């Protein structure tokens, strides 16, 4: 490997930008298909190239990937290349036949985006009435015996109040509840969705409480945009394997038109190259690629620059940092920062 | 440098500078608990757990420590094995997550379990177990076994106090039991702790089981029971009328004969264990206030014969 490039662990691949939803928080602003989306042959070649680079996980998403008729072929190519397959769907197009086809692919995880814990809040976030259907689907997927069924909730100012209802919904079930925070990305993004500091603190307190008190009962999976070296020893696991944002270092995002990004959550301003110009191996091994992400620790600013955990943390998730502070080099939504501030504010 | 300035440095993330400033201020003002506490906290934030613990011990010995909110929270961190409970509502709740994701589980702190003191034959029918409070524990599980082998012990109770009485009939008199105390968090989850036990036994328990009422002119054989001594015969006890001797007579074998209405207090003793009971002597139907007693067989026969006869 060239200097700066690590072994590629996972690829998040948008196989189409077509979507039946128009969610305001979508980082890809999905809706219409991109003008020049790659064909099934190109996707199969991509799968082979990624596997040759050592990639282990291929996350297939959209848009809504089920709107692409050849999604099954692409999934089969991924499995044939020896990678684990993860599927992320909004769930509305999943029929019993689709579930059978999912099963045949033996995915590592089937994830359903699930952003509202009531019909009303689901509609407020997603714009359609999909609550009951998604809920039934998640239960059906569990019954089907998939290796892991995840419900993904992106918390914004609109659905933060649903946190406890979600907990009630998923407690004592085998469903993995994956939570993440909304990031400013995508052309449709509405800034009123962003969490403010108090809302982040509320989210952090609730998630922390669940992690500490409901383990074994609630399979809560917090994503890379939560954590960062908290002083609380019970949350030490949040950073035990963290050595900076994996975007562009161990993970890559690929759009349906071949655009290569460090992470799909970052949005269009971070396109590094295109697969039609250079194959993924050449892009990945190029020492100049993803330079802003691979050498981030030298340029930290603000609170993060002075933090004792700075060298390992590197300001956490880059997409989150850019969203909440406007800079990749400082992350306002950080547990350690919250703890330190609360200590300083004690009277 | 003032405490406020140190806090300002912390808010800006400059923990290293805050630590240096807090140390200097604590040196200049030895009685300034908050400065000292901030120094300890900053040490922890900087990863120096040894200093964090040392400073906490130092502050704990100072007279005004309990009044400092910073130190109280700081001490809660210490209790939670050098961690911060800032994000949790109850500092005493120290449940540890076992992670399915993101890494190995955090290892629980090993607390020093208290050595229990169990009474040796001090109380009839019970063993009283006491122990010292363990810092950080919200509850205690009491485990009991008939040998000193901990693996054979079973939890008999979970309590929040530092004393427990193991009573008859679960605790049989004169039988030696071994007790362990396991400190737990508020949710009842045990901490890892060293195992220390004490053995104890209960004195003989004795109880007079005979119904406390009889008719004038009647006689009543008094009975006793006492844990493993259920087979104590009344003849083996020493019987005595404590009061009301004019109403009844009592034989050595525990046979009470009622002579007139009144109240008799009777005691029994067996190998150091004593019991007392009150027996009312009167006319039973008057005493209970109900309708006159009629034998059951005359009301409803097993085969309905009584009703048939009435018809």
Boltz contact constraints between the chains, C-beta under 6 A:
constraints:
  - contact:
      token1: [A, 205]
      token2: [B, 87]
      max_distance: 6.0
  - contact:
      token1: [A, 208]
      token2: [B, 87]
      max_distance: 6.0
  - contact:
      token1: [A, 211]
      token2: [B, 97]
      max_distance: 6.0
  - contact:
      token1: [A, 212]
      token2: [B, 95]
      max_distance: 6.0
  - contact:
      token1: [A, 212]
      token2: [B, 97]
      max_distance: 6.0
  - contact:
      token1: [A, 213]
      token2: [B, 95]
      max_distance: 6.0
  - contact:
      token1: [A, 215]
      token2: [B, 97]
      max_distance: 6.0
  - contact:
      token1: [A, 215]
      token2: [B, 98]
      max_distance: 6.0
  - contact:
      token1: [A, 221]
      token2: [B, 101]
      max_distance: 6.0
  - contact:
      token1: [A, 231]
      token2: [B, 84]
      max_distance: 6.0
  - contact:
      token1: [A, 232]
      token2: [B, 83]
      max_distance: 6.0
  - contact:
      token1: [A, 232]
      token2: [B, 84]
      max_distance: 6.0
  - contact:
      token1: [A, 232]
      token2: [B, 87]
      max_distance: 6.0
  - contact:
      token1: [A, 233]
      token2: [B, 83]
      max_distance: 6.0
  - contact:
      token1: [A, 233]
      token2: [B, 106]
      max_distance: 6.0
  - contact:
      token1: [A, 234]
      token2: [B, 96]
      max_distance: 6.0
  - contact:
      token1: [A, 234]
      token2: [B, 97]
      max_distance: 6.0
  - contact:
      token1: [A, 234]
      token2: [B, 106]
      max_distance: 6.0
  - contact:
      token1: [A, 236]
      token2: [B, 106]
      max_distance: 6.0
  - contact:
      token1: [A, 237]
      token2: [B, 99]
      max_distance: 6.0
  - contact:
      token1: [A, 237]
      token2: [B, 102]
      max_distance: 6.0
  - contact:
      token1: [A, 237]
      token2: [B, 103]
      max_distance: 6.0
  - contact:
      token1: [A, 240]
      token2: [B, 103]
      max_distance: 6.0
  - contact:
      token1: [A, 241]
      token2: [B, 103]
      max_distance: 6.0
  - contact:
      token1: [A, 303]
      token2: [B, 13]
      max_distance: 6.0
  - contact:
      token1: [A, 306]
      token2: [B, 13]
      max_distance: 6.0
  - contact:
      token1: [A, 306]
      token2: [B, 14]
      max_distance: 6.0
  - contact:
      token1: [A, 307]
      token2: [B, 13]
      max_distance: 6.0
  - contact:
      token1: [A, 308]
      token2: [B, 15]
      max_distance: 6.0
  - contact:
      token1: [A, 308]
      token2: [B, 46]
      max_distance: 6.0
  - contact:
      token1: [A, 308]
      token2: [B, 47]
      max_distance: 6.0
  - contact:
      token1: [A, 339]
      token2: [B, 84]
      max_distance: 6.0
  - contact:
      token1: [A, 339]
      token2: [B, 86]
      max_distance: 6.0
  - contact:
      token1: [A, 340]
      token2: [B, 10]
      max_distance: 6.0
  - contact:
      token1: [A, 341]
      token2: [B, 11]
      max_distance: 6.0
  - contact:
      token1: [A, 342]
      token2: [B, 86]
      max_distance: 6.0
  - contact:
      token1: [A, 343]
      token2: [B, 41]
      max_distance: 6.0
  - contact:
      token1: [A, 344]
      token2: [B, 7]
      max_distance: 6.0
  - contact:
      token1: [A, 344]
      token2: [B, 10]
      max_distance: 6.0
  - contact:
      token1: [A, 344]
      token2: [B, 11]
      max_distance: 6.0
  - contact:
      token1: [A, 346]
      token2: [B, 69]
      max_distance: 6.0
  - contact:
      token1: [A, 346]
      token2: [B, 70]
      max_distance: 6.0
  - contact:
      token1: [A, 346]
      token2: [B, 73]
      max_distance: 6.0
